[in-house]
Amino acid sequence: MYFDKDATSQHIDGETVAVIGYGIQGKAFAANLRDSGVSVIIGNRTDEYRDAAVADGFDTRPIAEAVDGASIVLLLIPDEAHPEVFNAHIAPHLHDGDLFVLAHGFSVRYDRIMVPAGVDVALLAPKMFGKPIRQRYLNGSGVLAFLDVIRDTTGRALRRTLGIAAAVGFTRYGVMPVSHQTETELDLFQEQFLTPLLLDVFRTAFEVLVEAGYDPLPSLLDMHASGEMAEMMVEAASTGLYEVVEQQGSPTCRFGVQRYLGQLLGGEVKARGREILDDIRSGGFVEALSKEAEAGYPSLDEYRSAYLANPMTTAHDRLRAALGAQA
């Protein structure tokens, strides 16, 4: 792990950083870098995000011009936009000795972009979204991040990437060396296995209760909408999943948990997890994603229509209305 004692923003003294994209991550990165005394240029197309960057007082330019004017480039736009933006506006303006940094390894892992020879390439992937990155920086702390030096042509790629990490506040918490391949595959597995599994667990619990005659609103509250389970998960991030139940649960709770723990998910769930992981590693997911993107993401529209009509969603709408301003 790398901490503040291992890094300093002085590693990038005299360099200008181009933050490409002023969205969820870009806004937080740029603000933290500026507050740490780093020279920052925002590269963004003409849209509301560009307007926000200008309003926030940043030197804001077209992407190609921002890249040309910087020695470090942070790519913080959505993955699906990487190939087009990179090939048209970034690659032609990278210079030998520049450092190109991604916040997610997807496009390099699956060869969707090819960074010119002579350019340092690194991964700096925060394990949190933009708002906490900014808030924790302002509070004097930071968030965990993964780091990988993918290519080091200058011999300074690690020091410069750690300089960025220090300036954004990541080394206050800790920066863990993790390969970009592993970071990409872990992230995709969480999205494709753990998240749908959790959603299905909550939905199943809700359906069991409602079908047994329980009122949907208190059922929804007790299963997740009160936020109690979410608070336990936040506590578990530092305490541990089993430990938080031991420390926060009553004897009744702990007895109920241990009575059925390990009995509710069969081997078929683990087998399905292995299939999903194999699909991610082999590139099958990327092939499916590309076809979906070319078609305009029709399955996402179908998914949205389905979940909006789901009884759990309509119950949550009723709950928000009942709580009014408190929701």
HUFEN-V955654 format. One line per field, one symbol per residue. psi: psi as a letter, one per 20 degrees, with the letter a starting at -180 (. if undefined). A space follows every 10 residues. Layout:
# HUFEN-V955654
psi=???
This chain:
# HUFEN-V955654
psi=qpahiiqqii hkpiqppooo plbggggggg gggghjjqpp pppqroahhg hggghjjqop rqgghgghjr ippookrqgh iggggghhig gijqqpiqpp pqipjghghj kiqopqqipq pqpnoqlqag ghggghghij baqqqqppoh pnhijjgggh hhgggghijh ihgpppopqh gggghgghgg higgghgggh gggggggggg hjjqphghgg ghghihighg hhhghhhhhq ghhhghhiqr hgghghghhi piihorhhgh ghghggghhg hijhghghgg ggghiklhhh gggghghhip hhghhhghgh hhicii.
